[in-house]
Amino acid sequence: MYPEEMSAFIKSHKNQLKGRDIEAVIDIRKNPQLTRVKFDNAKSIYEMWDKYGNYYTFKAKPIDEMER
C-alpha cells in the first residue's frame, strides 16, 4: 500500500483494525516503506513509521468484537 492508501484504509476502519486487516497493514513485504512497527500490548495499539516520515496508529480490535 502507498502511504496515502494506508492512511485512508486505517481511517476508513475508524482506526480499529482486526485480524487480516492488521496483517495486511503491518506486513513489511507488502509495505516495504515501513521502517518500524511497534505494538503496545497493554493498550492494544499499533504504531508504525515509514521512510517518508509518516506515522500511523490504530487499535487492535478485541477478538470478542471481531464477529460483530
C-alpha positions as CSV (number, residue, x, y, z in Angstrom):
1,M,0.0,0.0,0.0
2,Y,1.1,3.5,-0.7
3,P,1.2,5.9,2.3
4,E,-2.0,7.7,1.3
5,E,-3.8,4.3,0.8
6,M,-2.6,3.1,4.2
7,S,-3.8,6.3,5.9
8,A,-7.2,6.1,4.1
9,F,-7.5,2.3,4.9
10,I,-6.9,2.9,8.6
11,K,-9.2,5.9,8.8
12,S,-12.0,4.0,6.9
13,H,-12.0,1.5,9.7
14,K,-12.1,4.2,12.3
15,N,-8.6,3.4,13.5
16,Q,-9.7,0.0,14.7
17,L,-8.4,-3.0,12.7
18,K,-8.9,-6.7,13.2
19,G,-7.2,-9.9,12.1
20,R,-6.4,-9.9,8.4
21,D,-6.6,-6.2,8.1
22,I,-3.8,-5.9,10.7
23,E,-1.8,-8.4,8.9
24,A,-2.2,-6.5,5.6
25,V,-1.1,-3.2,7.1
26,I,1.9,-4.4,9.2
27,D,3.3,-6.8,6.5
28,I,6.7,-5.2,5.6
29,R,6.9,-7.4,2.4
30,K,3.7,-5.7,1.1
31,N,4.6,-2.4,2.6
32,P,8.4,-2.0,2.3
33,Q,8.2,1.7,3.1
34,L,7.6,0.8,6.8
35,T,10.7,1.2,9.0
36,R,9.3,0.4,12.4
37,V,6.2,-1.4,13.8
38,K,5.5,-1.3,17.5
39,F,2.7,-3.0,19.5
40,D,1.7,-1.9,23.0
41,N,0.1,-5.0,24.4
42,A,-1.3,-3.1,27.5
43,K,-3.3,-0.7,25.3
44,S,-3.7,-3.0,22.2
45,I,-2.3,-0.2,20.0
46,Y,-0.1,-0.4,17.0
47,E,2.3,2.4,16.0
48,M,4.1,2.4,12.6
49,W,6.6,4.7,10.9
50,D,7.7,4.8,7.3
51,K,10.7,6.1,5.4
52,Y,8.8,9.1,4.3
53,G,8.3,10.4,7.8
54,N,4.7,9.3,8.1
55,Y,3.3,8.0,11.4
56,Y,0.3,5.6,11.7
57,T,-1.5,4.4,14.7
58,F,-4.5,2.1,15.2
59,K,-6.1,0.0,17.8
60,A,-6.3,-3.8,17.5
61,K,-10.0,-4.8,17.8
62,P,-10.5,-7.3,20.6
63,I,-11.2,-10.9,19.4
64,D,-14.7,-10.9,21.0
65,E,-15.6,-7.8,19.0
66,M,-14.4,-9.2,15.7
67,E,-17.6,-11.1,15.0
68,R,-19.8,-8.1,15.5
